[in-house]
Amino acid sequence: MTFNRIFGALALSAVAAAALAQGYPNRPVKLVVPFAPGGTTDIVARVIAEPLGKAMGQSVVVENKAGGGGVVGANETAKSTPDGYSLGMATVSTTAANPAINPKIPYNVATDFTPIINIAATPNIIAVHPSFPAKDYKGFLAEVKANPGKYSYASSGTGGIGHLQTELFKSLTRAFILHIPYRGAGPALNDVVAGQVPIMFDNLPSTLPFIQSGKLVPIVVAAPQRLAVLPNVPTFKEVGLEPVNRMAYYGILGPKGLPKEVVDKVSAATRQALQDPAVRKRIEDTGSLVVGNTAEQFAAQMKAEFEVYRKVVETQNLRLD
């Protein structure tokens, strides 16, 4: 094929993509949640789906695809057709923590996705079952350090943010707590609430109802400052562990090659949805902060978090189970 033909084919492809994007969306849009129902990713997705659909003029259908600490669902988004009809929820687990620990992950975060927008920043929290001997951070740290290996913690899966953020905590405190991975934050949280596992480092939105009902005890939170909903719980910065004081992100992304027109439409519709006071309140009531940034800013966040957890994996010499 001559240069002119190649150039012509590329030009036609660009024109076709632009034409497709102009009519987008003309059918329902799928939003893949890469975890089981009940976790924070699922909560945020379902809060934004209906208003996002109204803003775009087509319904947004949430579909849970759990497995591999979020890898199965994220990979589905990475391999989907770049037409905007299959988007995915992006989390620290799927775009930073899991890629940092798994050399065989089936996608490349830097090249296989198109970041669109970060919906919300969510505090993470260490919480324990009420049967745990300690009820505050000082007592918690003293208990786990005095009994290395006695206690275990649940996570959404090996390589998830709950796993690597706990490992970061362990590396700084020299505490030894056993890891029990699950197929999502929802199932893990259920077992902690039931007392099967005593500790969990989880996202606040899914944990907060159980804290408020007395079924879990909050210990320390990763947030810029103390939260209004938990005024007596210190931040990691307050207890001298600022590197752990990292909030999670919950954004929307698509596969690589997503037309700019589609990115712009989804981004604008999401920001429009986030302007609704009722939507903002539902997100903020979980303890999260509404973000609504640009695609470029979200891409930079994803890259920065990957570097943090790549270093955690190296420091803790972590491997997949």
N, C-alpha and C positions, 0 to 999 in steps of 0.2 A: 504493500500500500504506500503510495507517495505521500510526501509531507502534506501537500494540499488536501489530499483525501483524509488524512489523519486529522488535520486541523479542522476540516469541514465536519467530520464526524463528531469531534469534541464540541464544536460550536452548536451543532444540532442537538447534541445531548444536553448541553447547558440550556438551550432554548426550551427543550422538552421538560426539563426539570423545573424551570421557571414557570412554564405554563401549568404544570401539575400543581405547583405550590400555590398559584393564584387561586385555584379552585379548592384549595385545602381548607378545612376538611369537608368532604361530601359524604362521609359515612362515619360510624362510630370509631373512636380511637381507643386502643387498648393501652392500659398503663400497668406494666408488670411490676409486682412487688416481689422481690426475690427472697421472701421469707414467709413463714407460716402466718396465718391470721393471729391477731392479738398482740403483736409486737408494735413498737413505735413506728416503724416504717409503714406498716399497714394502717395505723391510726392516721398518720399525716396524709397518706395517699387518699384515704376515704374522706378526710375533711376537705381536701382540695378538689377531688374528682368532680363532684356535682357542679360547684361554681365555675370550675374550669370549663366543663362541658357547656354550660350556659354562655360563657364568654366566647366560646369558639363556634357555637351554633350546632354542635353535635355532642352526643353523649360520650363521656369518658368512662370506660369500663375497667374496673380494677380486677386484676387476675393474679392470684398468688401462685408463685412457682418456687417452692422451697427446695433446699438441698445444697450440700457443699458449702455451708456457711454463706450462702447468697450467690455462689458461683453459677448454679444452674440457671437461675432467673436472669442474672446479669449477662450470661453468655447468650441466652435467647435474644436479649435486646441487641447485643453486639452483632449477632448473625442475622437480624431481621432486615427486611427490605427498607432502604432509606427513603421512605415516602411519608413518614410522619404518622403512620397508622399503628405502629407498634413502638411505644416509648417505654422507658423504665424508670423506676425510682433508684436514684444513686445514693449510696450510703458510704460512710467511711469503711465499713466492712468490705463492700464489694469493689471499691475503687482505690483503696489504700492498704488496709490491714491484710486482707486475704492475698492480694497480689504480692505483698511484701514477704509473705511466708511461703507461698506456693509457687515454686519455679515452673510447675507444669500447668498453671492456670491456662484455660483455653482462649484467653483474650489478652490483649495488650491495652492497658488503660490509656496509655499515651496516644495510641493510634487507632483503636477500634471503636471509639465512642465520639459523639458530638455533645459536649456539655451544653445545657440550655439555660437552667436557672436553679439557684438554691432557694428552696421554699422557706426553710426554717433551720435555725440553729438550736440544738437541743442539749440541755445539761445532762450529764451522766452522773450516776450516783451509786455508791456502795450501800447496799441495804442488807439486813440480816433477818433471819427468822426470829420471832420473839423468844425462842428457846435458847438463842445464843447468849452466852454468859455476860457479854458486854453490851452496853446500850449507848455508848458514845465513842468518839474516835480514839481518844487516849486509851480507853479500856480495850477497844477492839484491837488496836495495834499491839498492846501488851499481851493480849490473849493469843493471837496468832503467832507472835514471835516466841512466846514461851512454850508453844506446842507445835513445833514444825511438823507438817504432814498430817496433823490430826484433823484439820478442817479442809473442806473442799468448796469450790465455787462453781456455779453453773454459768454457761455462756451460750450464745446463739450458735456457736460452732467454732471449730478450730480455725483460726485466722480472722474471726470476727472482731469487731471493735471491743466487745466485752472481754474477749480473751487477751488481746494485745494490750489493752489499757490496764488490765489487771497485772499482766506481766511487767508492764512499765512500773506500776506501783510496787511490785515485788522486787524489781531490780534496784529501786531507790531505797526501800525499807529493809531489804534483806530478809523479808518474810517468806516462808515456804507454805503455800496453800495449793492443794491438788486441784487440777483442772478437770471438769466434767463437761464435755461439749454436747450440745443438743442440736436438733434440726430447726433452730429458730429461737428467737427470744421468747416467744409465747410459751412453748412447751417448757423451756428452761425456767421461766418465771413461775409457771404453775407448780413445778416441783419444789421451788424454794418456798412458795407460799404454803405448800403442803407439808413442809418440814423435811422433805427427802434430802435436800441439800441446804446447808445453812447460810450460804453467802452468794450474792450476785452483784456484779458491776453492770448495771443496766441503764438504759435510757430512761429519763424521768417520766415521760408521758405514760408509759406502760406500767411503771412501778408506783406512781403517785397514788392511784386509787387504793392500792393495798396498804400504803403508808397511812393514808388518811383514815382507813378503816381499822388500823391497828394490827393488820396481818403481817406487816413488815416494819422493821425499825430502821430509819435512815441514819447513816453514820457520817458520811462526808460526800460533798457534791463537787463536780467539775462545772464551774460557772464563773462569770466575771466577778460577781459579788453574791452575797447571800440572797437566797430567793425569798420573795414575799410569801410564797406558799409554805416555805420551810425556814422560818427566820432563825431557828435555833441550831441549824445544821451548818457547820463551817465549810468553807471551800478548801480545796486542796492547797491553794496558795496560802491560806491562813495557817495550815498545819505544816507548812514548809515543803510542800511537794508541788511547786508551780508547774513543772513539766507535765504533770498528770492533769492539770487544770484545763483540759481540752474538751470543747463541746462537739457534739456530732452534727453532721449536716444531713439534710434530707432534700435532695433536689431531683430534677428531671433531666434525663439525657436520652439521646437516641443513638442509633448506629452511626458509624463513620459515613461521610458523604451526604449527610442530611442537608438538603438545600437551605441556604440562608433564609429564604422566604418562610420556610416552615419553622426554623428556629425562632425567627422574629415573631411569628404569629403565636406560637406556643408561649414564648416568653412574655409577650404583651398581654395575652389572655390570662396568664398566671398572675401577673402583677395586677391586672384588673380585678381578678378574684380576690387577691390579697387586700384590696382596698375596701372590701366589704367588712364593715365593723363586726358583723356576726361571725365571719370566717376568721378574722384576726383574733376575736375573743376565744373561739374554739381552740385555736392553736396556742394562744397565750395562757389559756386556762390549764394547759398541760405542763406549763413551766417553760415552754419553748419561746424563742424570739423569732418574730417574722423577719425574713431577710429580703428576698426578692431582688437579687443582684443581677449583674450582666453575665452573659455566657463566658466572657473573658475572665471576669473575676472568679466565677465558679471553677473554671479550668485551673486557675492559679491555686485555689483552695485545695483542689484534688491533688495537685502536684506536691504541695507543701505537706499534706497529711501523709502521702505515700513516703516521703523522705523520713518523717518522724518514725513511722512504724518499721521502715526498713532498718533503721538503727536499733530499734527494740529487738527485732529478730536476731540481729547480729550480736547484740549485748547478751541476750538471754540464750543464745544458741538454740533457737526454737526450730522445730521440724514438724511437719505434718504427722499426725498419729498413724 
